């Protein structure tokens, strides 16, 4: 029987642990964990994400601050706000919602956030710490961190002897995911659009992680029988059966057929997605513990 991972359930268990850790820190030191979320412009999807993040921060017992800026905000104004948040001792995490409007340079804004407050894990210092295996010193990008929770709960902390294949080499996901698997002693292959015989490479994987943004690309004959398949893709495809102009969400994995072969698989939606916000909350409480000079909890 294939196990379909319930991402919402796992995310809820992480959130419970975050609430406990946040309360314990406040009881012990008087420090209340603080998260600032910045959004620029009118993108409806971004506003929905930010509302969910702010709501979850409040649920976790954090001080939750939201800055909503107009589409016309200049680079200088946004940079000045980040500097103000950097200096605010009550805030342990700063998140600037991406994508920013086209006239703004998002990279320089992300790199201006203090690395110890960069709860998205996108600063080059945090990326470098993950790349060098310093997982206790930096903050890990939320989506790979969430995918790794699934891997650990399936295979344990030590992945010695297991082959992992990550399809996708993005800085946001593919590279940090590969580094996390490597740090857990897996033998890791990073595959991508230029990889020769991609199905053959994937067939060797005990753990197969797909993050390429191509709907249902991974077919059943790409999957080793008994493998763990983590689907990070989220793609909208036409669903005429639901009515004219309707869409549905699918991953990078052809779920129904791959579920026949895999032993463990994540669905889309309801798999990795819910973990991203949960790990953002985890990073924020980790940052608060470090600022207070306390040993940060593991999630």
C-alpha angles and dihedrals in degrees: 000000000000116000112224108203114232101218093187092056094047091046090051090054090051090049090051089053090048091052091050092048093046092051092045091053091049093048093048102040107011089242115140113203112244131201128185120198120194123196126181124196136357107293104146095209091051091050090051091051093047093049089052091049094048091047092050092048090056090047089054090055095253128143098252119202122182125192113194111191129188125254088251094061111133128228089249093052093050092045090051091052091051090051090052091051091047089058095045106105092198092063121078098171134042122190124183108196113234141247097052120198111284096255092062126082103228096186096060089048093050091047090051092062111097106258091231089057095042096108092169087064093226101123114109090238091058092042088050093050091052090047091053093046096252095137094155094053103049139042115257121226106262104236097050089043089054093047089050091056088061091048093049093047089052102039106017129240097302117063095180112153095017124117115221126191121194114194105206132044103209120146088231097056122345099059098043091044090054091049092051091051090047091050088055089055099255118145101243134204120186109207127186145162092300095050114121115233094002094180090054092050091049093050089067093058124109085183116033119188118187120198110149105110095239113128115245093340096146109078130195093260089059091061125086110229109261095018127144110241120198113190113200097167122108116188134166114224130179114269106191089169087070093052138281115320093007124140138196132201121246134169132231088268125076089237104194096050096038091050087063090062107029123080094210126021138168120227128223116253106026100033123081094355099077090047094064095069091040091055090046088059090045091052091050094053090044088054090050092051092050092048089052090051092246129132106264119235121244120235 
